[in-house]
Amino acid sequence: MISPLMPTYKRADLAFERGEGSWLYTSDGRCFLDFAAGIATCALGHAHPHLVETLQTQTGKLLHVSNLFRIPQAERLAERLVTHTSFADSVFFCNSGAEANEGMVKMVRRAHMLAGHPDRSDILCMEGAFHGRTLAMLAATGNPQYLEGFGTPVPGFYHVPYNDIHALRAALTPRTAAIMLEPIQGESGIRAADRDYLRAVRALCDETGVFLALDEVQTGVGRTGSLFAHEWAGIEPDIMSIAKGLGGGFPIGAILAREDIARGMTAGTHGTTFGGNPLACTAANAVLDALLAPGFLEQVQARGALLAHLLDDLIVRYPHILAERRGRGLLIGLRCIPPVSVVQNAARDAHLLCITAGDNVLRLVPPLTVSEEECRLAITRLAQAMDTLTPEYLSSL
Ligand SMILES: *Cc1c(COP(=O)(O)O)cnc(C)c1O
């Protein structure tokens, strides 16, 4: 018999009753150190006092009014996002990463159409990309496994090898509207674009009038230790999607665009019933209150550096299990030698929650508020997990 909850996820047999900071508690009293953070969404950890208080207050006033009226919380959030990015002039709010990416594609196509180039509608994407599970974003993702059985892929999306500027240049045509990429590919294994590559992509876009559309759904909102990951490369996108960490666990996505793209999105051109409602924007404003406080991002960088240092030691100690560390800030990947699910399960048995990514990578994405002590404890637990994975056990798999 099928369960009433559709079986689209392989779930761990664990249910949590409550959380606090970097910790999750089951109703029978077990506690887990949470380096999964709701798949890199719970930026402030669980039950963060400021987030809880502002959401409780807002819940007692208004949840939703629709975009037929002004929403001061959305106006404030948009203004803050514009202020804290170098390129963005205007913001559209939605509910998820895939929805933000869909809107991003619509916007770049419309901008070209309004500029007199209706044929410029192709989107160049990267091999190994992940942009979401809606029909068009499945085509943008391009992973045959995700596309199987869902009909003809949405046309207009093409793929080139990541980090290969020559391949990208060769794939450009007069029909290319935008290059869409993640500064660090998350789902496919925490694979970072080189700084020089991103700069060359920016230069190529400037040269050809193709828009640079960055998917910072996972890398954005402080995850890599800067507010947005593209800042590390010293480049600006023309348009960018964000989502995961933005609401601190509450669903909200956003598209940030420069004026020349945003100008075309006049009344009636795009919409969403729930997007940017007072509650969601209150959550995101509370997240920004924390992230923009002096020293917060520096602390994320420091925690990331500490974990990197400790993990490099683990790689030396457990060369038969851990092959390589990847990522930046608190978006960390560890490529494993045995099947990553074995390592993930062993970590969970040691009461450390991690997630996986493609390329046999164990993904560590703790709350951005994680303490130094919790980082050290996570490493201790990871080492305990490694100790249970004896060579004899691993060879018996
Ligand atoms: C998670 C993710 C998405 C999809 O976000 P949803 O909210 O699940 O639709 C898109 N792009 C990237 C880079 C992601 O990590």
The ligand as an ORCA input file, in Angstrom:
! r2SCAN-3c Opt
* xyz 0 1
  C      17.727     24.003     -4.124
  C      18.124     24.665     -5.378
  C      17.168     25.037     -6.337
  C      15.714     24.670     -6.212
  O      15.097     25.307     -5.137
  P      13.627     24.839     -4.700
  O      13.287     25.797     -3.597
  O      13.746     23.423     -4.233
  O      12.750     24.967     -5.880
  C      17.606     25.715     -7.454
  N      18.902     26.025     -7.617
  C      19.841     25.694     -6.715
  C      21.266     26.081     -6.950
  C      19.496     24.984     -5.560
  O      20.418     24.635     -4.687
*
